[in-house]
Amino acid sequence: METDIPARMDRLPFSRFHVLVVTALGITWVLDGLEVTIIGSIGPILQDRSTLALTAQDIGSVAAFYVLGAVSGAVFFGWLTDRFGRRAIFNVTLGIYLLGVLTTAFSWNFWSFALFRCLTGIGVGGEYAAIDSAVDELIPARLRGRIDMIVNGSYWGGAIMGAAASVVLLSGQFVSPDLGWRLAFGIGGSLGLFIIFLRRFVPESPRWLVTHARAEAAERTTRDIESSIERRGGKLPRAKGKLKVRPQPRFGFGVILGGMGGKNLPRSALALTLMVAQAFLFNSVFFTYGLVLSTFYHVNPARIGLYILPLAAGNLLGPLLLGPLFDSVGRRRMVTGTFAVSGVLLAAVAVLFGMGLLTAYTQTAAWMVIFFFSSTAASSAYLTTSEIFPLETRALALALFYAIGTASGGIIAPWLFGQLIGSGAAWAVASGYIAAAVLMLTGAGMEAWLGINAEGKSLESVATPLSSQ
């Protein structure tokens, strides 16, 4: 059959509908940023005997449990998302997140805390596969780069919320530290309950519907979106271009995996490299920065959040300010540049840290500059991975590369840095930072070699759907 639905979705003006999509779905990144930052901020508090009496190694292990949950959730729900649709899954994964974060607040020892963090991670990881696929398929092509960067960058809005909340709740002025760290997890729960309501109004992706033999539903959904926009902005221009597809209700697991091999194998290598590099950098720093501050700079644990706030601000500003350039300057140049700058700056800071030339203030300032670029690089890794694979395998491809990258970078990094910080040797920690810098530079090289200029192009022209091949 021939369909003009992709062309109709790409010619839409940015509207209230798209604001709803970005708000209701992009909240996933806010929640993840909130969770990671809260853990980074409360780490030293959890070492106190009046709380959970965890060790530095325990904190790193708990972080690894969270990432392990995110990895397994991403793969499982990524497969379900391609099989049953984006909308059917993103409400389930949000429910799992809510269950995990609320039970975390009632943890009583290391193992209960680790188990509940793992459950929270399953929900967050499952969200990524469904959310990024839906956002890409609902946002017009000419705006896809900057919108994706804003959505992915909203992670740091959550990080700012987590850091600010930790300062208030861990200060001891309002509640005891043992109660304060538990209340911190209620913030994510409150946000999640609000978003469940908003997601009722987000439709299934018409692109997914039309390739899965649900043409009538795809047409009805597209028409509803167009009508809501025309009521406020006038008649839409005629869409240009049609796509030939051979729809079928289900695509087998082998077919989906095959969409990541063969001629798409170089794309898979690129996605894997970018995801591993950014995951190692961010999981090594943000899961353990509180421990670095308390161990090497003797910062009061209750004030850790004050140092994380400027880092989160730098991370938030990067994608917001540089995001539009991904649609104008281009994907390949911007991805390569942000990864390369991040790697060079990180290597320099690692040497300064190892030599003992930094203070808590100067290292925080250095991280703020580095993360202005590296958060943009990290967001671009998700943007790249979510748009360079065929529609039928988009969610699972993103999930698999997120899982592999996060497992290698996100599970190993927190555990490794927990050991390095526990040694008390500055050069040991610096060596970990240098390893992260090498990975970022490798990502820059791979993008320069294999990157795809996807700016302004429809998803179908960047990666031909399997049903059209």
Summary of the structure (lengths in Angstrom):
residues: 469
radius of gyration: 21.7
end to end distance: 12.9
largest distance: 66.9
contacts: 1881
relative contact order: 0.17
helix: 80%
strand: 1%
